[in-house]
Amino acid sequence: MANYLHTRNRLNAYRLMWLFVFFDLPVLSRTERKAAAKFRKDLLKDGFQMMQYSVYVRFCVSAEKADVHTRRVQRLLPKDGRVTIARITDKQYESMLNFWGRMPQKPEAQGYQQLELF
């Protein structure tokens, strides 16, 4: 237990971040639908998880890692549509409330996976 707390406290020093990608993409033509599907698939390949249909989220261990994934998303942007990228701290994410129907739900615990060699 003490080792877990030590690791958790050390990770907090990196300012744990959550990266959100919100988007509205046109899907009227076959080409637009294909571009929108490719964008979603590329987000998944980069480790994002679908939170809602046009909202994807990814955990990052630091602001520097969030910068890397922000640049990747910028390279993936389709020709048309609107995309917003937002960052929040782990503490802010923890206080988020989600509603499915009238029942409030806390964000799913993602668990931090980090290999510690020494």
C-alpha positions as YAML, in Angstrom:
chain: A
units: angstrom
residues:
- id: 1
  name: MET
  ca: [0.00, 0.00, 0.00]
- id: 2
  name: ALA
  ca: [2.81, 2.42, 0.86]
- id: 3
  name: ASN
  ca: [4.44, 1.72, -2.52]
- id: 4
  name: TYR
  ca: [1.17, 2.57, -4.33]
- id: 5
  name: LEU
  ca: [0.85, 5.88, -2.45]
- id: 6
  name: HIS
  ca: [4.48, 6.73, -3.21]
- id: 7
  name: THR
  ca: [3.92, 6.03, -6.92]
- id: 8
  name: ARG
  ca: [0.63, 7.96, -6.96]
- id: 9
  name: ASN
  ca: [2.22, 10.99, -5.23]
- id: 10
  name: ARG
  ca: [5.17, 10.90, -7.62]
- id: 11
  name: LEU
  ca: [2.84, 10.76, -10.61]
- id: 12
  name: ASN
  ca: [0.92, 13.77, -9.28]
- id: 13
  name: ALA
  ca: [4.16, 15.73, -9.45]
- id: 14
  name: TYR
  ca: [3.90, 15.39, -13.24]
- id: 15
  name: ARG
  ca: [0.50, 17.10, -13.21]
- id: 16
  name: LEU
  ca: [-1.61, 14.31, -14.60]
- id: 17
  name: MET
  ca: [-3.76, 15.54, -17.48]
- id: 18
  name: TRP
  ca: [-6.80, 14.46, -19.45]
- id: 19
  name: LEU
  ca: [-6.97, 15.49, -23.08]
- id: 20
  name: PHE
  ca: [-10.43, 15.89, -24.61]
- id: 21
  name: VAL
  ca: [-11.21, 16.10, -28.32]
- id: 22
  name: PHE
  ca: [-14.67, 17.43, -29.21]
- id: 23
  name: PHE
  ca: [-15.74, 17.53, -32.83]
- id: 24
  name: ASP
  ca: [-18.56, 18.16, -35.29]
- id: 25
  name: LEU
  ca: [-17.67, 16.81, -38.70]
- id: 26
  name: PRO
  ca: [-19.78, 16.96, -41.84]
- id: 27
  name: VAL
  ca: [-21.17, 13.58, -42.91]
- id: 28
  name: LEU
  ca: [-23.47, 14.42, -45.82]
- id: 29
  name: SER
  ca: [-21.38, 12.93, -48.61]
- id: 30
  name: ARG
  ca: [-19.65, 9.57, -48.79]
- id: 31
  name: THR
  ca: [-16.26, 11.32, -48.77]
- id: 32
  name: GLU
  ca: [-17.15, 13.29, -45.62]
- id: 33
  name: ARG
  ca: [-18.39, 10.15, -43.83]
- id: 34
  name: LYS
  ca: [-15.18, 8.36, -44.75]
- id: 35
  name: ALA
  ca: [-13.06, 11.28, -43.43]
- id: 36
  name: ALA
  ca: [-15.05, 11.38, -40.17]
- id: 37
  name: ALA
  ca: [-14.70, 7.61, -39.67]
- id: 38
  name: LYS
  ca: [-10.95, 7.81, -40.35]
- id: 39
  name: PHE
  ca: [-10.56, 10.64, -37.81]
- id: 40
  name: ARG
  ca: [-12.34, 8.57, -35.13]
- id: 41
  name: LYS
  ca: [-10.25, 5.48, -35.91]
- id: 42
  name: ASP
  ca: [-7.05, 7.52, -35.80]
- id: 43
  name: LEU
  ca: [-8.00, 8.91, -32.37]
- id: 44
  name: LEU
  ca: [-8.52, 5.35, -31.12]
- id: 45
  name: LYS
  ca: [-5.13, 4.31, -32.53]
- id: 46
  name: ASP
  ca: [-3.54, 7.16, -30.57]
- id: 47
  name: GLY
  ca: [-5.00, 5.86, -27.30]
- id: 48
  name: PHE
  ca: [-8.14, 7.98, -27.04]
- id: 49
  name: GLN
  ca: [-11.35, 6.44, -25.75]
- id: 50
  name: MET
  ca: [-14.82, 7.39, -26.90]
- id: 51
  name: MET
  ca: [-16.67, 9.16, -24.10]
- id: 52
  name: GLN
  ca: [-19.59, 10.16, -26.32]
- id: 53
  name: TYR
  ca: [-19.99, 9.88, -30.06]
- id: 54
  name: SER
  ca: [-18.13, 13.12, -30.82]
- id: 55
  name: VAL
  ca: [-16.12, 13.36, -27.58]
- id: 56
  name: TYR
  ca: [-12.92, 11.40, -27.11]
- id: 57
  name: VAL
  ca: [-10.65, 11.46, -24.06]
- id: 58
  name: ARG
  ca: [-7.09, 10.37, -23.33]
- id: 59
  name: PHE
  ca: [-5.08, 10.23, -20.12]
- id: 60
  name: CYS
  ca: [-1.60, 11.81, -20.21]
- id: 61
  name: VAL
  ca: [1.01, 11.58, -17.44]
- id: 62
  name: SER
  ca: [2.24, 15.13, -18.01]
- id: 63
  name: ALA
  ca: [1.62, 18.37, -19.86]
- id: 64
  name: GLU
  ca: [4.49, 17.45, -22.18]
- id: 65
  name: LYS
  ca: [2.77, 14.19, -23.16]
- id: 66
  name: ALA
  ca: [-0.46, 16.13, -23.68]
- id: 67
  name: ASP
  ca: [1.48, 18.44, -26.05]
- id: 68
  name: VAL
  ca: [2.62, 15.40, -28.06]
- id: 69
  name: HIS
  ca: [-0.92, 14.07, -28.44]
- id: 70
  name: THR
  ca: [-2.30, 17.54, -29.21]
- id: 71
  name: ARG
  ca: [0.15, 17.83, -32.12]
- id: 72
  name: ARG
  ca: [-0.84, 14.35, -33.32]
- id: 73
  name: VAL
  ca: [-4.52, 15.29, -33.31]
- id: 74
  name: GLN
  ca: [-3.69, 18.46, -35.25]
- id: 75
  name: ARG
  ca: [-2.00, 16.32, -37.93]
- id: 76
  name: LEU
  ca: [-5.10, 14.08, -38.11]
- id: 77
  name: LEU
  ca: [-7.62, 16.90, -38.62]
- id: 78
  name: PRO
  ca: [-10.00, 16.34, -41.52]
- id: 79
  name: LYS
  ca: [-10.34, 19.02, -44.18]
- id: 80
  name: ASP
  ca: [-13.74, 20.24, -42.94]
- id: 81
  name: GLY
  ca: [-15.56, 20.42, -39.63]
- id: 82
  name: ARG
  ca: [-14.90, 21.77, -36.17]
- id: 83
  name: VAL
  ca: [-12.52, 20.22, -33.66]
- id: 84
  name: THR
  ca: [-11.80, 21.48, -30.14]
- id: 85
  name: ILE
  ca: [-9.01, 20.14, -27.95]
- id: 86
  name: ALA
  ca: [-9.22, 20.78, -24.19]
- id: 87
  name: ARG
  ca: [-7.04, 19.77, -21.25]
- id: 88
  name: ILE
  ca: [-8.08, 19.29, -17.68]
- id: 89
  name: THR
  ca: [-6.13, 18.13, -14.68]
- id: 90
  name: ASP
  ca: [-6.73, 14.75, -13.07]
- id: 91
  name: LYS
  ca: [-8.26, 16.54, -10.08]
- id: 92
  name: GLN
  ca: [-10.76, 18.37, -12.30]
- id: 93
  name: TYR
  ca: [-11.59, 15.12, -14.13]
- id: 94
  name: GLU
  ca: [-12.21, 13.47, -10.77]
- id: 95
  name: SER
  ca: [-14.91, 16.03, -9.92]
- id: 96
  name: MET
  ca: [-16.78, 15.59, -13.22]
- id: 97
  name: LEU
  ca: [-20.34, 14.30, -13.13]
- id: 98
  name: ASN
  ca: [-21.89, 12.35, -15.99]
- id: 99
  name: PHE
  ca: [-25.57, 11.50, -16.33]
- id: 100
  name: TRP
  ca: [-27.05, 8.50, -18.06]
- id: 101
  name: GLY
  ca: [-30.73, 9.21, -17.80]
- id: 102
  name: ARG
  ca: [-31.32, 10.71, -14.36]
- id: 103
  name: MET
  ca: [-28.66, 8.66, -12.61]
- id: 104
  name: PRO
  ca: [-25.38, 10.52, -11.95]
- id: 105
  name: GLN
  ca: [-22.24, 8.55, -12.72]
- id: 106
  name: LYS
  ca: [-18.66, 9.31, -11.75]
- id: 107
  name: PRO
  ca: [-16.08, 9.05, -14.55]
- id: 108
  name: GLU
  ca: [-14.79, 5.53, -14.93]
- id: 109
  name: ALA
  ca: [-11.56, 4.91, -13.06]
- id: 110
  name: GLN
  ca: [-8.90, 4.43, -15.68]
- id: 111
  name: GLY
  ca: [-6.13, 3.22, -13.41]
- id: 112
  name: TYR
  ca: [-2.63, 4.39, -14.09]
- id: 113
  name: GLN
  ca: [-0.38, 1.95, -15.81]
- id: 114
  name: GLN
  ca: [3.27, 2.79, -15.60]
- id: 115
  name: LEU
  ca: [6.19, 0.46, -15.60]
- id: 116
  name: GLU
  ca: [8.55, 1.13, -12.71]
- id: 117
  name: LEU
  ca: [11.93, -0.54, -13.15]
- id: 118
  name: PHE
  ca: [13.82, 0.72, -10.12]
...
